Amino acid sequence: MVSILNMSDKHTNHVIKMMREFYASPAVATNGSEEIFASNVKNCIENNPYLEGYIFADKDIIMGYAMIAKSFSTEFGKPCIWIEDIYLKPEYCGKGIGSQFLSFIEQKYPNAILRLEVEEENKRAVHVYRKGGFEVMPYMEMKK
């Protein structure tokens, strides 16, 4: 079974390398930057109250990472957990790790609404999320 560990200093280089791969893939609409990657990891390991980072590992083998962001949803009247990143190295995809992580977050935050974004073309991820009970929202998201 895969261990889900809190991200720590010793994971920094591994996570940033995986972030480069993830953000360069068709699974993400933006490219990110070295500055953003470093900031994200730093905030995960420095106990930012809004961001948590996790590593998927089997003994000393790092298989992937995930990050969640915490907020409150006035739409649903409860805490909101945004699943920001879930990345698995290609050789570990399809082994149930994504589903294991979703269950882990559901158990850790049982009274929260879980939200995420996914590229429609990422059929494998869409399948995992639907299987986990996620539904497509009927509106677009905007940013500034």
C-alpha positions as CSV (number, residue, x, y, z in Angstrom):
1,M,0.0,0.0,0.0
2,V,1.1,3.5,-0.8
3,S,1.9,5.9,2.1
4,I,0.5,9.4,2.0
5,L,3.0,11.6,3.8
6,N,3.1,15.3,4.6
7,M,5.4,17.1,2.3
8,S,8.7,18.1,4.0
9,D,12.0,19.9,3.2
10,K,13.5,16.6,2.0
11,H,10.9,16.3,-0.7
12,T,11.5,19.8,-2.2
13,N,13.6,18.9,-5.2
14,H,11.5,15.8,-6.1
15,V,8.3,17.8,-5.9
16,I,9.6,20.7,-8.0
17,K,10.8,18.2,-10.7
18,M,7.3,16.6,-10.7
19,M,5.6,20.0,-10.9
20,R,7.7,20.8,-14.0
21,E,6.4,17.6,-15.6
22,F,2.8,18.1,-14.5
23,Y,2.6,21.7,-15.6
24,A,4.2,21.0,-18.9
25,S,1.6,18.2,-19.6
26,P,-1.8,18.6,-21.3
27,A,-3.4,17.9,-17.9
28,V,-2.8,21.6,-16.9
29,A,-3.9,24.7,-18.8
30,T,-1.1,26.9,-17.5
31,N,2.7,26.4,-17.5
32,G,3.5,27.7,-14.0
33,S,7.0,28.9,-13.3
34,E,10.0,28.1,-11.1
35,E,9.0,30.9,-8.8
36,I,5.5,29.5,-8.4
37,F,6.7,26.0,-7.9
38,A,9.2,27.0,-5.2
39,S,6.5,29.2,-3.5
40,N,4.0,26.4,-3.5
41,V,6.4,23.9,-2.0
42,K,7.6,26.4,0.6
43,N,4.1,27.2,1.6
44,C,3.3,23.5,2.0
45,I,6.2,22.7,4.2
46,E,6.0,25.9,6.3
47,N,2.5,25.0,7.5
48,N,0.5,27.7,5.6
49,P,-3.0,27.5,7.0
50,Y,-4.5,27.5,3.5
51,L,-2.3,25.0,1.7
52,E,-1.2,21.4,2.4
53,G,1.2,19.2,0.4
54,Y,1.4,15.4,0.3
55,I,3.8,12.9,-1.1
56,F,2.8,9.4,-2.4
57,A,5.6,7.0,-1.4
58,D,6.4,3.3,-1.1
59,K,9.3,3.2,1.3
60,D,11.9,5.6,-0.3
61,I,10.3,5.6,-3.7
62,I,8.4,8.9,-4.4
63,M,5.5,8.1,-6.8
64,G,3.8,11.5,-6.9
65,Y,2.5,14.4,-5.0
66,A,-0.7,16.3,-4.3
67,M,-1.6,19.8,-2.9
68,I,-4.9,21.0,-1.4
69,A,-6.1,24.5,-0.7
70,K,-8.6,25.3,2.0
71,S,-11.4,27.9,1.9
72,F,-15.0,28.3,2.7
73,S,-17.9,27.9,0.2
74,T,-20.8,30.3,0.7
75,E,-22.5,28.4,-2.1
76,F,-22.6,25.2,0.0
77,G,-22.3,26.7,3.5
78,K,-19.3,24.7,4.6
79,P,-15.5,24.5,4.4
80,C,-14.2,23.9,0.9
81,I,-11.2,21.7,0.1
82,W,-9.8,22.5,-3.4
83,I,-7.7,19.6,-4.8
84,E,-5.2,21.7,-6.6
85,D,-2.7,19.2,-7.9
86,I,-2.6,15.4,-8.1
87,Y,0.4,14.2,-10.0
88,L,1.6,10.6,-10.4
89,K,4.7,9.6,-12.3
90,P,3.5,7.8,-15.4
91,E,4.6,4.4,-14.2
92,Y,2.4,4.6,-11.1
93,C,-0.8,5.7,-12.9
94,G,-3.7,3.3,-12.8
95,K,-2.7,1.7,-9.5
96,G,-5.5,3.3,-7.4
97,I,-3.3,5.9,-5.8
98,G,-5.5,8.8,-6.9
99,S,-8.6,7.1,-5.5
100,Q,-6.7,6.4,-2.3
101,F,-5.8,10.1,-2.0
102,L,-9.4,11.2,-2.6
103,S,-10.6,8.8,0.2
104,F,-7.9,10.1,2.5
105,I,-9.0,13.7,2.0
106,E,-12.7,12.8,2.4
107,Q,-11.8,11.1,5.7
108,K,-9.6,14.0,6.9
109,Y,-12.2,16.6,6.0
110,P,-15.6,14.8,6.4
111,N,-17.7,18.0,6.6
112,A,-16.2,19.8,3.7
113,I,-17.2,20.1,0.1
114,L,-14.4,18.8,-2.2
115,R,-13.7,20.7,-5.5
116,L,-11.2,20.3,-8.3
117,E,-10.5,21.3,-11.9
118,V,-9.7,18.8,-14.6
119,E,-9.0,19.2,-18.3
120,E,-11.8,17.4,-20.2
121,E,-9.1,15.6,-22.3
122,N,-7.6,14.0,-19.2
123,K,-10.0,11.0,-19.5
124,R,-8.2,8.9,-17.0
125,A,-8.4,11.6,-14.3
126,V,-12.0,12.4,-15.2
127,H,-12.9,8.7,-14.8
128,V,-11.2,8.6,-11.3
129,Y,-13.0,11.7,-10.1
130,R,-16.4,10.5,-11.4
131,K,-15.8,7.1,-9.8
132,G,-15.1,9.0,-6.5
133,G,-18.4,10.8,-6.7
134,F,-17.4,14.1,-8.3
135,E,-19.8,15.8,-10.6
136,V,-19.3,18.4,-13.3
137,M,-20.4,21.9,-12.2
138,P,-22.8,23.7,-14.6
139,Y,-20.9,27.0,-14.8
140,M,-17.5,28.4,-15.8
141,E,-14.9,29.6,-13.4
142,M,-13.2,33.0,-14.0
143,K,-10.0,34.6,-12.7
144,K,-8.3,38.0,-12.8
